């Protein structure tokens, strides 16, 4: 019963977040492959324009092996609220800096999330298993991210989306929180719009104009440049905005685990209720 209650609470929290952001419709440095050009991260054909980012919006970064060793104390001092860290790619590749970045973001108090670079043609179960075996999420961590920005010529859009759904559902079941989908503006428009209404998007659009997405979809993160500069990082870095405040960000995170109430204690307490005692006496 209590595990069911826990699931209900989680679904309510996520539903409230969806309602809060329903009016909203940030190559990426996320890939070990060649980066997309700025043109690939732009689009003019989406349906919903928003103005969600202000001077007080939360700022964040995402990192991988390309940034090598990051001085996270300096990053924390630069008013960075969140960071996404590359963990895995394909069904076999680990980012060599994931362990260090994962621990350091936690140490300095930057809200952290882990992402997987998706290869549509690779075995989806292998990609699920690799991420789960690599990433241990704790309460307060951001949801996992599925980074989708490439598709092989022999893979159809329908096949890619089917495998994406398999990954997303398996990760949701394992961690108890819905993942975020990362992509760029053009890739979203061509392959993803309207197909993932139950998930939030993180959109790369290297422009002063916010992401434009299908009116039934929702974006929360905007990657607005891949040539940013940041204290403590000796390489160009992706910079992001979050379309909300810290309370909204916390709503997305992995929840505290509820400890199931021991069955024996529940029964003992029920037996002390007057109505139960009366029923027991009548039966005797």
Secondary structure, 3 states (H helix, E strand, C coil): CHHHHHHHHHHHHHHHHHHHCCCCCCCCCCCCCCCCCHHHHCCCCCCECCCCCCCCCEEEEEECHHHCCCCHHHHHHCCCCEEEEEEEECCCEECCCHHHHHHHHHHHCCEEEEEEECCCCCCHHHHHHHHHHHCCCCCCCCCCEEECCCCCCCCCHHHHHHHHHHHHHHHHHHHCCCCEEEEEHHHHHHHHCCCCCCCEEEEECCCCCCCCECCCCEEEEEEEEEEEEECCEEEEEEEEEECCCHHHHHHHCCCCCCCCCCHHHHHHHHHCCHHHHHHHHHHC
